Amino acid sequence: VHPGLVCYADADWANDPVKRKSTSGYVVLFNGTPISWYSCLQSVIALSSTEAEHIAAAEATRDVVYLRSFMNFIKTPSRGPPPSS
């Protein structure tokens, strides 16, 4: 189990046979528990699998930045295990 925020992102290049759009997906874990996830067609057509992966990583990064600022706002540490009672 990884303490703090951990994010896994992936993309499936040009999976839509009609529109040729790629699918992005990611999951964000906090202390090993999923707290945010996303899967959808990308809004643009990626010209390579690398570009599709970069788009997926950018989408995931945007969510992680928001979650870190939210955790700072509510004073929840984003690193380390929760305090024991």
SEFI-14890 format. One record per residue (C-alpha): residue in three letters; z, x, y; residue number from 1. Coordinates in steps of 0.02 Angstrom, whole numbers, m for minus. Layout:
<r resn="ALA" z="Z" x="X" y="Y" resi="NUM"/>
...
//
This chain:
<r resn="VAL" z="0" x="0" y="0" resi="1"/>
<r resn="HIS" z="m51" x="69" y="169" resi="2"/>
<r resn="PRO" z="73" x="42" y="311" resi="3"/>
<r resn="GLY" z="13" x="m27" y="477" resi="4"/>
<r resn="LEU" z="m160" x="m93" y="517" resi="5"/>
<r resn="VAL" z="m301" x="m50" y="397" resi="6"/>
<r resn="CYS" z="m479" x="m116" y="414" resi="7"/>
<r resn="TYR" z="m621" x="m117" y="288" resi="8"/>
<r resn="ALA" z="m797" x="m160" y="347" resi="9"/>
<r resn="ASP" z="m965" x="m170" y="259" resi="10"/>
<r resn="ALA" z="m1142" x="m234" y="287" resi="11"/>
<r resn="ASP" z="m1282" x="m295" y="175" resi="12"/>
<r resn="TRP" z="m1446" x="m240" y="253" resi="13"/>
<r resn="ALA" z="m1583" x="m373" y="276" resi="14"/>
<r resn="ASN" z="m1507" x="m489" y="146" resi="15"/>
<r resn="ASP" z="m1578" x="m647" y="226" resi="16"/>
<r resn="PRO" z="m1754" x="m661" y="151" resi="17"/>
<r resn="VAL" z="m1820" x="m775" y="290" resi="18"/>
<r resn="LYS" z="m1745" x="m702" y="450" resi="19"/>
<r resn="ARG" z="m1720" x="m524" y="381" resi="20"/>
<r resn="LYS" z="m1547" x="m518" y="461" resi="21"/>
<r resn="SER" z="m1405" x="m418" y="387" resi="22"/>
<r resn="THR" z="m1234" x="m485" y="340" resi="23"/>
<r resn="SER" z="m1077" x="m407" y="416" resi="24"/>
<r resn="GLY" z="m904" x="m424" y="344" resi="25"/>
<r resn="TYR" z="m732" x="m351" y="369" resi="26"/>
<r resn="VAL" z="m550" x="m380" y="325" resi="27"/>
<r resn="VAL" z="m399" x="m318" y="424" resi="28"/>
<r resn="LEU" z="m237" x="m287" y="330" resi="29"/>
<r resn="PHE" z="m63" x="m271" y="405" resi="30"/>
<r resn="ASN" z="57" x="m183" y="285" resi="31"/>
<r resn="GLY" z="m61" x="m229" y="143" resi="32"/>
<r resn="THR" z="m76" x="m414" y="189" resi="33"/>
<r resn="PRO" z="m241" x="m486" y="255" resi="34"/>
<r resn="ILE" z="m219" x="m553" y="431" resi="35"/>
<r resn="SER" z="m399" x="m564" y="491" resi="36"/>
<r resn="TRP" z="m570" x="m571" y="407" resi="37"/>
<r resn="TYR" z="m750" x="m608" y="451" resi="38"/>
<r resn="SER" z="m918" x="m629" y="365" resi="39"/>
<r resn="CYS" z="m1077" x="m687" y="450" resi="40"/>
<r resn="LEU" z="m1260" x="m645" y="482" resi="41"/>
<r resn="GLN" z="m1282" x="m515" y="618" resi="42"/>
<r resn="SER" z="m1354" x="m582" y="782" resi="43"/>
<r resn="VAL" z="m1489" x="m447" y="787" resi="44"/>
<r resn="ILE" z="m1610" x="m377" y="659" resi="45"/>
<r resn="ALA" z="m1555" x="m203" y="604" resi="46"/>
<r resn="LEU" z="m1697" x="m81" y="575" resi="47"/>
<r resn="SER" z="m1601" x="19" y="444" resi="48"/>
<r resn="SER" z="m1450" x="6" y="331" resi="49"/>
<r resn="THR" z="m1362" x="133" y="442" resi="50"/>
<r resn="GLU" z="m1389" x="23" y="595" resi="51"/>
<r resn="ALA" z="m1322" x="m128" y="499" resi="52"/>
<r resn="GLU" z="m1166" x="m29" y="452" resi="53"/>
<r resn="HIS" z="m1140" x="25" y="634" resi="54"/>
<r resn="ILE" z="m1151" x="m157" y="692" resi="55"/>
<r resn="ALA" z="m1023" x="m209" y="560" resi="56"/>
<r resn="ALA" z="m907" x="m66" y="611" resi="57"/>
<r resn="ALA" z="m922" x="m115" y="795" resi="58"/>
<r resn="GLU" z="m877" x="m296" y="755" resi="59"/>
<r resn="ALA" z="m727" x="m240" y="653" resi="60"/>
<r resn="THR" z="m671" x="m118" y="788" resi="61"/>
<r resn="ARG" z="m674" x="m257" y="919" resi="62"/>
<r resn="ASP" z="m555" x="m360" y="811" resi="63"/>
<r resn="VAL" z="m438" x="m213" y="776" resi="64"/>
<r resn="VAL" z="m427" x="m171" y="962" resi="65"/>
<r resn="TYR" z="m380" x="m351" y="999" resi="66"/>
<r resn="LEU" z="m251" x="m356" y="858" resi="67"/>
<r resn="ARG" z="m171" x="m192" y="916" resi="68"/>
<r resn="SER" z="m154" x="m257" y="1094" resi="69"/>
<r resn="PHE" z="m82" x="m421" y="1027" resi="70"/>
<r resn="MET" z="44" x="m326" y="920" resi="71"/>
<r resn="ASN" z="95" x="m221" y="1070" resi="72"/>
<r resn="PHE" z="117" x="m382" y="1171" resi="73"/>
<r resn="ILE" z="234" x="m457" y="1042" resi="74"/>
<r resn="LYS" z="318" x="m288" y="1014" resi="75"/>
<r resn="THR" z="267" x="m270" y="832" resi="76"/>
<r resn="PRO" z="237" x="m89" y="780" resi="77"/>
<r resn="SER" z="62" x="m66" y="708" resi="78"/>
<r resn="ARG" z="116" x="86" y="605" resi="79"/>
<r resn="GLY" z="248" x="102" y="472" resi="80"/>
<r resn="PRO" z="336" x="m19" y="357" resi="81"/>
<r resn="PRO" z="432" x="m168" y="425" resi="82"/>
<r resn="PRO" z="617" x="m138" y="459" resi="83"/>
<r resn="SER" z="735" x="m181" y="315" resi="84"/>
<r resn="SER" z="869" x="m310" y="345" resi="85"/>
//
